[in-house]
């Protein structure tokens, strides 16, 4: 039984880390810190907003799913 509980905790931690990384990457793309060679900065910024909004929507969906 303890193994199942620790597995659930690890899943939550992995999910939380994924959300934080998504927001950090999206933020870097929006600010221009992270760029993609050969792609205009405005396109990268738009993609950054899509990543951030997607992460926020994912968090909201996970909350309502519980």
PQR file of N, CA, C, O and H, with PARSE charges and radii, in Angstrom:
ATOM      1  N   UNK A   1       0.824  -1.199   0.000 -0.4000 1.5000
ATOM      2  CA  UNK A   1       0.000   0.000   0.000 -0.0000 2.0000
ATOM      3  C   UNK A   1       0.864   1.257   0.000  0.5500 1.7000
ATOM      4  O   UNK A   1       0.525   2.238  -0.661 -0.5500 1.4000
ATOM      5  N   UNK A   2       1.971   1.240   0.729 -0.4000 1.5000
ATOM      6  CA  UNK A   2       2.838   2.412   0.797 -0.0000 2.0000
ATOM      7  C   UNK A   2       3.462   2.699  -0.559  0.5500 1.7000
ATOM      8  O   UNK A   2       3.706   3.858  -0.894 -0.5500 1.4000
ATOM      9  H   UNK A   2       2.247   0.443   1.266  0.4000 1.0000
ATOM     10  N   UNK A   3       3.724   1.660  -1.341 -0.4000 1.5000
ATOM     11  CA  UNK A   3       4.328   1.866  -2.651 -0.0000 2.0000
ATOM     12  C   UNK A   3       3.378   2.645  -3.565  0.5500 1.7000
ATOM     13  O   UNK A   3       3.818   3.504  -4.329 -0.5500 1.4000
ATOM     14  H   UNK A   3       3.527   0.718  -1.068  0.4000 1.0000
ATOM     15  N   UNK A   4       2.098   2.353  -3.490 -0.4000 1.5000
ATOM     16  CA  UNK A   4       1.114   3.057  -4.314 -0.0000 2.0000
ATOM     17  C   UNK A   4       1.014   4.528  -3.920  0.5500 1.7000
ATOM     18  O   UNK A   4       0.908   5.391  -4.792 -0.5500 1.4000
ATOM     19  H   UNK A   4       1.740   1.655  -2.870  0.4000 1.0000
ATOM     20  N   UNK A   5       1.045   4.825  -2.639 -0.4000 1.5000
ATOM     21  CA  UNK A   5       0.982   6.209  -2.174 -0.0000 2.0000
ATOM     22  C   UNK A   5       2.206   6.991  -2.626  0.5500 1.7000
ATOM     23  O   UNK A   5       2.081   8.138  -3.057 -0.5500 1.4000
ATOM     24  H   UNK A   5       1.131   4.125  -1.931  0.4000 1.0000
ATOM     25  N   UNK A   6       3.393   6.383  -2.534 -0.4000 1.5000
ATOM     26  CA  UNK A   6       4.600   7.093  -2.958 -0.0000 2.0000
ATOM     27  C   UNK A   6       4.593   7.293  -4.464  0.5500 1.7000
ATOM     28  O   UNK A   6       5.126   8.285  -4.960 -0.5500 1.4000
ATOM     29  H   UNK A   6       3.494   5.452  -2.185  0.4000 1.0000
ATOM     30  N   UNK A   7       3.994   6.362  -5.195 -0.4000 1.5000
ATOM     31  CA  UNK A   7       3.881   6.517  -6.641 -0.0000 2.0000
ATOM     32  C   UNK A   7       3.003   7.716  -6.984  0.5500 1.7000
ATOM     33  O   UNK A   7       3.308   8.469  -7.908 -0.5500 1.4000
ATOM     34  H   UNK A   7       3.560   5.556  -4.792  0.4000 1.0000
ATOM     35  N   UNK A   8       1.907   7.893  -6.237 -0.4000 1.5000
ATOM     36  CA  UNK A   8       1.028   9.036  -6.466 -0.0000 2.0000
ATOM     37  C   UNK A   8       1.720  10.350  -6.170  0.5500 1.7000
ATOM     38  O   UNK A   8       1.527  11.333  -6.886 -0.5500 1.4000
ATOM     39  H   UNK A   8       1.659   7.281  -5.486  0.4000 1.0000
ATOM     40  N   UNK A   9       2.527  10.374  -5.120 -0.4000 1.5000
ATOM     41  CA  UNK A   9       3.274  11.587  -4.771 -0.0000 2.0000
ATOM     42  C   UNK A   9       4.282  11.911  -5.871  0.5500 1.7000
ATOM     43  O   UNK A   9       4.447  13.071  -6.249 -0.5500 1.4000
ATOM     44  H   UNK A   9       2.684   9.575  -4.538  0.4000 1.0000
ATOM     45  N   UNK A  10       4.946  10.891  -6.376 -0.4000 1.5000
ATOM     46  CA  UNK A  10       5.918  11.116  -7.448 -0.0000 2.0000
ATOM     47  C   UNK A  10       5.237  11.615  -8.721  0.5500 1.7000
ATOM     48  O   UNK A  10       5.793  12.443  -9.442 -0.5500 1.4000
ATOM     49  H   UNK A  10       4.812   9.948  -6.069  0.4000 1.0000
ATOM     50  N   UNK A  11       4.051  11.117  -8.994 -0.4000 1.5000
ATOM     51  CA  UNK A  11       3.310  11.602 -10.167 -0.0000 2.0000
ATOM     52  C   UNK A  11       2.955  13.073 -10.020  0.5500 1.7000
ATOM     53  O   UNK A  11       3.063  13.832 -10.984 -0.5500 1.4000
ATOM     54  H   UNK A  11       3.599  10.444  -8.408  0.4000 1.0000
ATOM     55  N   UNK A  12       2.536  13.485  -8.837 -0.4000 1.5000
ATOM     56  CA  UNK A  12       2.199  14.891  -8.601 -0.0000 2.0000
ATOM     57  C   UNK A  12       3.441  15.763  -8.725  0.5500 1.7000
ATOM     58  O   UNK A  12       3.389  16.843  -9.313 -0.5500 1.4000
ATOM     59  H   UNK A  12       2.448  12.869  -8.054  0.4000 1.0000
ATOM     60  N   UNK A  13       4.553  15.297  -8.175 -0.4000 1.5000
ATOM     61  CA  UNK A  13       5.805  16.061  -8.268 -0.0000 2.0000
ATOM     62  C   UNK A  13       6.243  16.180  -9.724  0.5500 1.7000
ATOM     63  O   UNK A  13       6.639  17.259 -10.165 -0.5500 1.4000
ATOM     64  H   UNK A  13       4.595  14.419  -7.698  0.4000 1.0000
ATOM     65  N   UNK A  14       6.177  15.085 -10.470 -0.4000 1.5000
ATOM     66  CA  UNK A  14       6.556  15.123 -11.890 -0.0000 2.0000
ATOM     67  C   UNK A  14       5.651  16.064 -12.672  0.5500 1.7000
ATOM     68  O   UNK A  14       6.123  16.806 -13.533 -0.5500 1.4000
ATOM     69  H   UNK A  14       5.856  14.208 -10.111  0.4000 1.0000
ATOM     70  N   UNK A  15       4.354  16.038 -12.381 -0.4000 1.5000
ATOM     71  CA  UNK A  15       3.412  16.918 -13.061 -0.0000 2.0000
ATOM     72  C   UNK A  15       3.710  18.380 -12.729  0.5500 1.7000
ATOM     73  O   UNK A  15       3.705  19.234 -13.615 -0.5500 1.4000
ATOM     74  H   UNK A  15       3.970  15.435 -11.682  0.4000 1.0000
ATOM     75  N   UNK A  16       3.968  18.664 -11.457 -0.4000 1.5000
ATOM     76  CA  UNK A  16       4.273  20.024 -11.030 -0.0000 2.0000
ATOM     77  C   UNK A  16       5.553  20.537 -11.686  0.5500 1.7000
ATOM     78  O   UNK A  16       5.615  21.684 -12.129 -0.5500 1.4000
ATOM     79  H   UNK A  16       3.972  17.970 -10.737  0.4000 1.0000
ATOM     80  N   UNK A  17       6.559  19.692 -11.744 -0.4000 1.5000
ATOM     81  CA  UNK A  17       7.814  20.079 -12.410 -0.0000 2.0000
ATOM     82  C   UNK A  17       7.555  20.368 -13.885  0.5500 1.7000
ATOM     83  O   UNK A  17       8.099  21.327 -14.432 -0.5500 1.4000
ATOM     84  H   UNK A  17       6.508  18.760 -11.384  0.4000 1.0000
ATOM     85  N   UNK A  18       6.736  19.555 -14.527 -0.4000 1.5000
ATOM     86  CA  UNK A  18       6.402  19.789 -15.929 -0.0000 2.0000
ATOM     87  C   UNK A  18       5.705  21.119 -16.148  0.5500 1.7000
ATOM     88  O   UNK A  18       6.004  21.830 -17.108 -0.5500 1.4000
ATOM     89  H   UNK A  18       6.294  18.776 -14.082  0.4000 1.0000
ATOM     90  N   UNK A  19       4.786  21.457 -15.273 -0.4000 1.5000
ATOM     91  CA  UNK A  19       4.083  22.741 -15.373 -0.0000 2.0000
ATOM     92  C   UNK A  19       5.066  23.890 -15.190  0.5500 1.7000
ATOM     93  O   UNK A  19       5.043  24.852 -15.958 -0.5500 1.4000
ATOM     94  H   UNK A  19       4.543  20.880 -14.493  0.4000 1.0000
ATOM     95  N   UNK A  20       5.931  23.797 -14.178 -0.4000 1.5000
ATOM     96  CA  UNK A  20       6.910  24.867 -13.938 -0.0000 2.0000
ATOM     97  C   UNK A  20       7.861  25.034 -15.109  0.5500 1.7000
ATOM     98  O   UNK A  20       8.184  26.159 -15.490 -0.5500 1.4000
ATOM     99  H   UNK A  20       5.949  23.016 -13.554  0.4000 1.0000
ATOM    100  N   UNK A  21       8.310  23.934 -15.679 -0.4000 1.5000
ATOM    101  CA  UNK A  21       9.213  24.010 -16.830 -0.0000 2.0000
ATOM    102  C   UNK A  21       8.488  24.626 -18.026  0.5500 1.7000
ATOM    103  O   UNK A  21       9.060  25.449 -18.741 -0.5500 1.4000
ATOM    104  H   UNK A  21       8.047  23.020 -15.369  0.4000 1.0000
ATOM    105  N   UNK A  22       7.243  24.234 -18.245 -0.4000 1.5000
ATOM    106  CA  UNK A  22       6.473  24.811 -19.354 -0.0000 2.0000
ATOM    107  C   UNK A  22       6.319  26.317 -19.205  0.5500 1.7000
ATOM    108  O   UNK A  22       6.502  27.064 -20.167 -0.5500 1.4000
ATOM    109  H   UNK A  22       6.778  23.566 -17.664  0.4000 1.0000
ATOM    110  N   UNK A  23       5.985  26.759 -18.011 -0.4000 1.5000
ATOM    111  CA  UNK A  23       5.820  28.197 -17.777 -0.0000 2.0000
ATOM    112  C   UNK A  23       7.154  28.923 -17.938  0.5500 1.7000
ATOM    113  O   UNK A  23       7.198  30.019 -18.498 -0.5500 1.4000
ATOM    114  H   UNK A  23       5.835  26.152 -17.230  0.4000 1.0000
ATOM    115  N   UNK A  24       8.235  28.326 -17.454 -0.4000 1.5000
ATOM    116  CA  UNK A  24       9.553  28.958 -17.576 -0.0000 2.0000
ATOM    117  C   UNK A  24       9.977  29.068 -19.043  0.5500 1.7000
ATOM    118  O   UNK A  24      10.477  30.109 -19.469 -0.5500 1.4000
ATOM    119  H   UNK A  24       8.200  27.436 -16.999  0.4000 1.0000
ATOM    120  N   UNK A  25       9.782  28.017 -19.800 -0.4000 1.5000
ATOM    121  CA  UNK A  25      10.148  28.045 -21.222 -0.0000 2.0000
ATOM    122  C   UNK A  25       9.280  29.040 -21.979  0.5500 1.7000
ATOM    123  O   UNK A  25       9.781  29.836 -22.773 -0.5500 1.4000
ATOM    124  H   UNK A  25       9.376  27.171 -19.454  0.4000 1.0000
ATOM    125  N   UNK A  26       7.972  28.991 -21.726 -0.4000 1.5000
ATOM    126  CA  UNK A  26       7.077  29.937 -22.392 -0.0000 2.0000
ATOM    127  C   UNK A  26       7.422  31.377 -22.052  0.5500 1.7000
ATOM    128  O   UNK A  26       7.404  32.243 -22.926 -0.5500 1.4000
ATOM    129  H   UNK A  26       7.565  28.345 -21.080  0.4000 1.0000
ATOM    130  N   UNK A  27       7.735  31.638 -20.800 -0.4000 1.5000
ATOM    131  CA  UNK A  27       8.124  32.981 -20.381 -0.0000 2.0000
ATOM    132  C   UNK A  27       9.407  33.423 -21.071  0.5500 1.7000
ATOM    133  O   UNK A  27       9.517  34.567 -21.513 -0.5500 1.4000
ATOM    134  H   UNK A  27       7.750  30.934 -20.090  0.4000 1.0000
ATOM    135  N   UNK A  28      10.367  32.526 -21.162 -0.4000 1.5000
ATOM    136  CA  UNK A  28      11.614  32.851 -21.862 -0.0000 2.0000
ATOM    137  C   UNK A  28      11.387  33.148 -23.331  0.5500 1.7000
ATOM    138  O   UNK A  28      12.038  34.024 -23.901 -0.5500 1.4000
ATOM    139  H   UNK A  28      10.278  31.597 -20.803  0.4000 1.0000
ATOM    140  N   UNK A  29      10.470  32.423 -23.944 -0.4000 1.5000
ATOM    141  CA  UNK A  29      10.153  32.676 -25.354 -0.0000 2.0000
ATOM    142  C   UNK A  29       9.460  34.023 -25.527  0.5500 1.7000
ATOM    143  O   UNK A  29       9.725  34.747 -26.487 -0.5500 1.4000
ATOM    144  H   UNK A  29       9.941  31.712 -23.482  0.4000 1.0000
ATOM    145  N   UNK A  30       8.576  34.352 -24.596 -0.4000 1.5000
ATOM    146  CA  UNK A  30       7.859  35.626 -24.677 -0.0000 2.0000
ATOM    147  C   UNK A  30       8.831  36.798 -24.522  0.5500 1.7000
ATOM    148  O   UNK A  30       8.753  37.777 -25.264 -0.5500 1.4000
ATOM    149  H   UNK A  30       8.361  33.764 -23.816  0.4000 1.0000
ATOM    150  N   UNK A  31       9.733  36.695 -23.567 -0.4000 1.5000
ATOM    151  CA  UNK A  31      10.678  37.787 -23.297 -0.0000 2.0000
ATOM    152  C   UNK A  31      11.809  37.865 -24.311  0.5500 1.7000
ATOM    153  O   UNK A  31      12.530  38.861 -24.358 -0.5500 1.4000
ATOM    154  H   UNK A  31       9.797  35.899 -22.964  0.4000 1.0000
ATOM    155  N   UNK A  32      11.972  36.826 -25.122 -0.4000 1.5000
ATOM    156  CA  UNK A  32      13.039  36.828 -26.119 -0.0000 2.0000
ATOM    157  C   UNK A  32      14.340  36.238 -25.613  0.5500 1.7000
ATOM    158  O   UNK A  32      15.346  36.256 -26.323 -0.5500 1.4000
ATOM    159  H   UNK A  32      11.386  36.017 -25.084  0.4000 1.0000
ATOM    160  N   UNK A  33      14.336  35.711 -24.389 -0.4000 1.5000
ATOM    161  CA  UNK A  33      15.524  35.073 -23.836 -0.0000 2.0000
ATOM    162  C   UNK A  33      15.810  33.769 -24.562  0.5500 1.7000
ATOM    163  O   UNK A  33      16.963  33.451 -24.852 -0.5500 1.4000
ATOM    164  H   UNK A  33      13.519  35.697 -23.812  0.4000 1.0000
ATOM    165  N   UNK A  34      14.763  33.021 -24.854 -0.4000 1.5000
ATOM    166  CA  UNK A  34      14.879  31.780 -25.617 -0.0000 2.0000
ATOM    167  C   UNK A  34      14.433  32.055 -27.046  0.5500 1.7000
ATOM    168  O   UNK A  34      13.331  32.554 -27.274 -0.5500 1.4000
ATOM    169  H   UNK A  34      13.826  33.279 -24.619  0.4000 1.0000
ATOM    170  N   UNK A  35      15.274  31.735 -27.987 -0.4000 1.5000
ATOM    171  CA  UNK A  35      14.942  31.934 -29.390 -0.0000 2.0000
ATOM    172  C   UNK A  35      15.122  30.627 -30.141  0.5500 1.7000
ATOM    173  O   UNK A  35      15.802  29.712 -29.678 -0.5500 1.4000
ATOM    174  H   UNK A  35      16.170  31.329 -27.802  0.4000 1.0000
ATOM    175  N   UNK A  36      14.502  30.559 -31.302 -0.4000 1.5000
ATOM    176  CA  UNK A  36      14.653  29.410 -32.189 -0.0000 2.0000
ATOM    177  C   UNK A  36      15.312  29.926 -33.463  0.5500 1.7000
ATOM    178  O   UNK A  36      14.755  30.787 -34.144 -0.5500 1.4000
ATOM    179  H   UNK A  36      13.949  31.302 -31.678  0.4000 1.0000
ATOM    180  N   UNK A  37      16.492  29.409 -33.790 -0.4000 1.5000
ATOM    181  CA  UNK A  37      17.185  29.899 -34.987 -0.0000 2.0000
ATOM    182  C   UNK A  37      16.317  29.739 -36.239  0.5500 1.7000
ATOM    183  O   UNK A  37      15.724  28.688 -36.482 -0.5500 1.4000
ATOM    184  H   UNK A  37      16.945  28.710 -33.237  0.4000 1.0000
ATOM    185  N   UNK A  38      16.266  30.804 -37.010 -0.4000 1.5000
ATOM    186  CA  UNK A  38      15.531  30.779 -38.267 -0.0000 2.0000
ATOM    187  C   UNK A  38      14.057  31.112 -38.139  0.5500 1.7000
ATOM    188  O   UNK A  38      13.357  31.195 -39.148 -0.5500 1.4000
ATOM    189  H   UNK A  38      16.748  31.658 -36.812  0.4000 1.0000
ATOM    190  N   UNK A  39      13.575  31.302 -36.937 -0.4000 1.5000
ATOM    191  CA  UNK A  39      12.169  31.653 -36.738 -0.0000 2.0000
ATOM    192  C   UNK A  39      12.113  33.066 -36.168  0.5500 1.7000
ATOM    193  O   UNK A  39      12.797  33.366 -35.189 -0.5500 1.4000
ATOM    194  H   UNK A  39      14.144  31.234 -36.117  0.4000 1.0000
ATOM    195  N   UNK A  40      11.309  33.930 -36.769 -0.4000 1.5000
ATOM    196  CA  UNK A  40      11.229  35.318 -36.293 -0.0000 2.0000
ATOM    197  C   UNK A  40      10.817  35.398 -34.820  0.5500 1.7000
ATOM    198  O   UNK A  40      10.088  34.543 -34.317 -0.5500 1.4000
ATOM    199  H   UNK A  40      10.753  33.685 -37.564  0.4000 1.0000
ATOM    200  N   UNK A  41      11.292  36.423 -34.156 -0.4000 1.5000
ATOM    201  CA  UNK A  41      11.049  36.614 -32.729 -0.0000 2.0000
ATOM    202  C   UNK A  41       9.562  36.688 -32.412  0.5500 1.7000
ATOM    203  O   UNK A  41       9.131  36.171 -31.381 -0.5500 1.4000
ATOM    204  H   UNK A  41      11.885  37.117 -34.565  0.4000 1.0000
ATOM    205  N   UNK A  42       8.772  37.316 -33.270 -0.4000 1.5000
ATOM    206  CA  UNK A  42       7.338  37.455 -32.999 -0.0000 2.0000
ATOM    207  C   UNK A  42       6.651  36.090 -33.000  0.5500 1.7000
ATOM    208  O   UNK A  42       5.745  35.850 -32.202 -0.5500 1.4000
ATOM    209  H   UNK A  42       9.122  37.736 -34.107  0.4000 1.0000
ATOM    210  N   UNK A  43       7.077  35.206 -33.886 -0.4000 1.5000
ATOM    211  CA  UNK A  43       6.504  33.852 -33.931 -0.0000 2.0000
ATOM    212  C   UNK A  43       6.876  33.087 -32.670  0.5500 1.7000
ATOM    213  O   UNK A  43       6.054  32.361 -32.111 -0.5500 1.4000
ATOM    214  H   UNK A  43       7.813  35.401 -34.534  0.4000 1.0000
ATOM    215  N   UNK A  44       8.119  33.252 -32.224 -0.4000 1.5000
ATOM    216  CA  UNK A  44       8.565  32.592 -30.997 -0.0000 2.0000
ATOM    217  C   UNK A  44       7.790  33.119 -29.794  0.5500 1.7000
ATOM    218  O   UNK A  44       7.439  32.350 -28.899 -0.5500 1.4000
ATOM    219  H   UNK A  44       8.787  33.841 -32.679  0.4000 1.0000
ATOM    220  N   UNK A  45       7.522  34.421 -29.766 -0.4000 1.5000
ATOM    221  CA  UNK A  45       6.757  35.010 -28.662 -0.0000 2.0000
ATOM    222  C   UNK A  45       5.322  34.477 -28.655  0.5500 1.7000
ATOM    223  O   UNK A  45       4.773  34.186 -27.593 -0.5500 1.4000
ATOM    224  H   UNK A  45       7.807  35.045 -30.493  0.4000 1.0000
ATOM    225  N   UNK A  46       4.722  34.351 -29.827 -0.4000 1.5000
ATOM    226  CA  UNK A  46       3.368  33.804 -29.917 -0.0000 2.0000
ATOM    227  C   UNK A  46       3.359  32.356 -29.428  0.5500 1.7000
ATOM    228  O   UNK A  46       2.464  31.947 -28.689 -0.5500 1.4000
ATOM    229  H   UNK A  46       5.169  34.588 -30.690  0.4000 1.0000
ATOM    230  N   UNK A  47       4.357  31.593 -29.847 -0.4000 1.5000
ATOM    231  CA  UNK A  47       4.464  30.205 -29.384 -0.0000 2.0000
ATOM    232  C   UNK A  47       4.640  30.156 -27.870  0.5500 1.7000
ATOM    233  O   UNK A  47       4.106  29.264 -27.210 -0.5500 1.4000
ATOM    234  H   UNK A  47       5.084  31.926 -30.447  0.4000 1.0000
ATOM    235  N   UNK A  48       5.387  31.110 -27.319 -0.4000 1.5000
ATOM    236  CA  UNK A  48       5.560  31.191 -25.876 -0.0000 2.0000
ATOM    237  C   UNK A  48       4.238  31.415 -25.159  0.5500 1.7000
ATOM    238  O   UNK A  48       3.963  30.794 -24.132 -0.5500 1.4000
ATOM    239  H   UNK A  48       5.820  31.834 -27.855  0.4000 1.0000
ATOM    240  N   UNK A  49       3.420  32.310 -25.710 -0.4000 1.5000
ATOM    241  CA  UNK A  49       2.106  32.552 -25.111 -0.0000 2.0000
ATOM    242  C   UNK A  49       1.243  31.295 -25.181  0.5500 1.7000
ATOM    243  O   UNK A  49       0.506  30.992 -24.243 -0.5500 1.4000
ATOM    244  H   UNK A  49       3.644  32.814 -26.544  0.4000 1.0000
ATOM    245  N   UNK A  50       1.333  30.573 -26.282 -0.4000 1.5000
ATOM    246  CA  UNK A  50       0.564  29.332 -26.421 -0.0000 2.0000
ATOM    247  C   UNK A  50       1.003  28.321 -25.357  0.5500 1.7000
ATOM    248  O   UNK A  50       0.166  27.639 -24.767 -0.5500 1.4000
ATOM    249  H   UNK A  50       1.932  30.820 -27.044  0.4000 1.0000
ATOM    250  N   UNK A  51       2.308  28.224 -25.113 -0.4000 1.5000
ATOM    251  CA  UNK A  51       2.823  27.304 -24.092 -0.0000 2.0000
ATOM    252  C   UNK A  51       2.326  27.700 -22.707  0.5500 1.7000
ATOM    253  O   UNK A  51       1.873  26.846 -21.944 -0.5500 1.4000
ATOM    254  H   UNK A  51       2.988  28.779 -25.593  0.4000 1.0000
ATOM    255  N   UNK A  52       2.407  28.983 -22.376 -0.4000 1.5000
ATOM    256  CA  UNK A  52       1.978  29.449 -21.051 -0.0000 2.0000
ATOM    257  C   UNK A  52       0.477  29.243 -20.869  0.5500 1.7000
ATOM    258  O   UNK A  52       0.045  28.744 -19.830 -0.5500 1.4000
ATOM    259  H   UNK A  52       2.776  29.677 -22.995  0.4000 1.0000
ATOM    260  N   UNK A  53      -0.307  29.615 -21.852 -0.4000 1.5000
ATOM    261  CA  UNK A  53      -1.759  29.445 -21.754 -0.0000 2.0000
ATOM    262  C   UNK A  53      -2.112  27.962 -21.676  0.5500 1.7000
ATOM    263  O   UNK A  53      -3.007  27.575 -20.924 -0.5500 1.4000
ATOM    264  H   UNK A  53       0.044  30.019 -22.696  0.4000 1.0000
ATOM    265  N   UNK A  54      -1.419  27.139 -22.444 -0.4000 1.5000
ATOM    266  CA  UNK A  54      -1.653  25.700 -22.381 -0.0000 2.0000
ATOM    267  C   UNK A  54      -1.353  25.128 -21.012  0.5500 1.7000
ATOM    268  O   UNK A  54      -2.083  24.264 -20.527 -0.5500 1.4000
ATOM    269  H   UNK A  54      -0.692  27.454 -23.055  0.4000 1.0000
ATOM    270  N   UNK A  55      -0.287  25.601 -20.380 -0.4000 1.5000
ATOM    271  CA  UNK A  55       0.053  25.132 -19.030 -0.0000 2.0000
ATOM    272  C   UNK A  55      -1.012  25.557 -18.032  0.5500 1.7000
ATOM    273  O   UNK A  55      -1.396  24.771 -17.167 -0.5500 1.4000
ATOM    274  H   UNK A  55       0.306  26.303 -20.774  0.4000 1.0000
ATOM    275  N   UNK A  56      -1.492  26.781 -18.140 -0.4000 1.5000
ATOM    276  CA  UNK A  56      -2.529  27.267 -17.223 -0.0000 2.0000
ATOM    277  C   UNK A  56      -3.833  26.490 -17.429  0.5500 1.7000
ATOM    278  O   UNK A  56      -4.483  26.103 -16.458 -0.5500 1.4000
ATOM    279  H   UNK A  56      -1.180  27.420 -18.843  0.4000 1.0000
ATOM    280  N   UNK A  57      -4.212  26.264 -18.673 -0.4000 1.5000
ATOM    281  CA  UNK A  57      -5.419  25.487 -18.958 -0.0000 2.0000
ATOM    282  C   UNK A  57      -5.262  24.064 -18.416  0.5500 1.7000
ATOM    283  O   UNK A  57      -6.214  23.497 -17.879 -0.5500 1.4000
ATOM    284  H   UNK A  57      -3.684  26.578 -19.462  0.4000 1.0000
ATOM    285  N   UNK A  58      -4.071  23.489 -18.555 -0.4000 1.5000
ATOM    286  CA  UNK A  58      -3.818  22.152 -18.025 -0.0000 2.0000
ATOM    287  C   UNK A  58      -3.975  22.082 -16.515  0.5500 1.7000
ATOM    288  O   UNK A  58      -4.512  21.110 -15.985 -0.5500 1.4000
ATOM    289  H   UNK A  58      -3.298  23.950 -18.991  0.4000 1.0000
ATOM    290  N   UNK A  59      -3.505  23.115 -15.825 -0.4000 1.5000
ATOM    291  CA  UNK A  59      -3.655  23.167 -14.366 -0.0000 2.0000
ATOM    292  C   UNK A  59      -5.134  23.268 -13.998  0.5500 1.7000
ATOM    293  O   UNK A  59      -5.601  22.568 -13.100 -0.5500 1.4000
ATOM    294  H   UNK A  59      -3.069  23.905 -16.256  0.4000 1.0000
ATOM    295  N   UNK A  60      -5.860  24.129 -14.681 -0.4000 1.5000
ATOM    296  CA  UNK A  60      -7.283  24.289 -14.393 -0.0000 2.0000
ATOM    297  C   UNK A  60      -8.038  22.985 -14.667  0.5500 1.7000
ATOM    298  O   UNK A  60      -8.893  22.585 -13.876 -0.5500 1.4000
ATOM    299  H   UNK A  60      -5.480  24.699 -15.410  0.4000 1.0000
ATOM    300  N   UNK A  61      -7.729  22.327 -15.776 -0.4000 1.5000
ATOM    301  CA  UNK A  61      -8.389  21.063 -16.097 -0.0000 2.0000
ATOM    302  C   UNK A  61      -8.059  19.989 -15.054  0.5500 1.7000
ATOM    303  O   UNK A  61      -8.925  19.195 -14.685 -0.5500 1.4000
ATOM    304  H   UNK A  61      -7.035  22.651 -16.419  0.4000 1.0000
ATOM    305  N   UNK A  62      -6.827  19.965 -14.588 -0.4000 1.5000
ATOM    306  CA  UNK A  62      -6.439  18.978 -13.572 -0.0000 2.0000
ATOM    307  C   UNK A  62      -7.175  19.230 -12.256  0.5500 1.7000
ATOM    308  O   UNK A  62      -7.559  18.284 -11.567 -0.5500 1.4000
ATOM    309  H   UNK A  62      -6.124  20.609 -14.888  0.4000 1.0000
ATOM    310  N   UNK A  63      -7.369  20.480 -11.912 -0.4000 1.5000
ATOM    311  CA  UNK A  63      -8.086  20.808 -10.680 -0.0000 2.0000
ATOM    312  C   UNK A  63      -9.547  20.364 -10.780  0.5500 1.7000
ATOM    313  O   UNK A  63     -10.078  19.769  -9.842 -0.5500 1.4000
ATOM    314  H   UNK A  63      -7.058  21.248 -12.472  0.4000 1.0000
ATOM    315  N   UNK A  64     -10.186  20.645 -11.891 -0.4000 1.5000
ATOM    316  CA  UNK A  64     -11.588  20.268 -12.058 -0.0000 2.0000
ATOM    317  C   UNK A  64     -11.758  18.766 -12.243  0.5500 1.7000
ATOM    318  O   UNK A  64     -12.816  18.222 -11.928 -0.5500 1.4000
ATOM    319  H   UNK A  64      -9.755  21.128 -12.653  0.4000 1.0000
ATOM    320  N   UNK A  65     -10.741  18.095 -12.745 -0.4000 1.5000
ATOM    321  CA  UNK A  65     -10.793  16.648 -12.940 -0.0000 2.0000
ATOM    322  C   UNK A  65     -10.745  15.903 -11.620  0.5500 1.7000
ATOM    323  O   UNK A  65     -11.255  14.785 -11.532 -0.5500 1.4000
ATOM    324  H   UNK A  65      -9.881  18.536 -13.001  0.4000 1.0000
ATOM    325  N   UNK A  66     -10.154  16.481 -10.602 -0.4000 1.5000
ATOM    326  CA  UNK A  66     -10.039  15.849  -9.291 -0.0000 2.0000
ATOM    327  C   UNK A  66     -11.328  15.982  -8.611  0.5500 1.7000
ATOM    328  O   UNK A  66     -11.479  15.522  -7.479 -0.5500 1.4000
ATOM    329  H   UNK A  66      -9.740  17.389 -10.674  0.4000 1.0000
TER
END
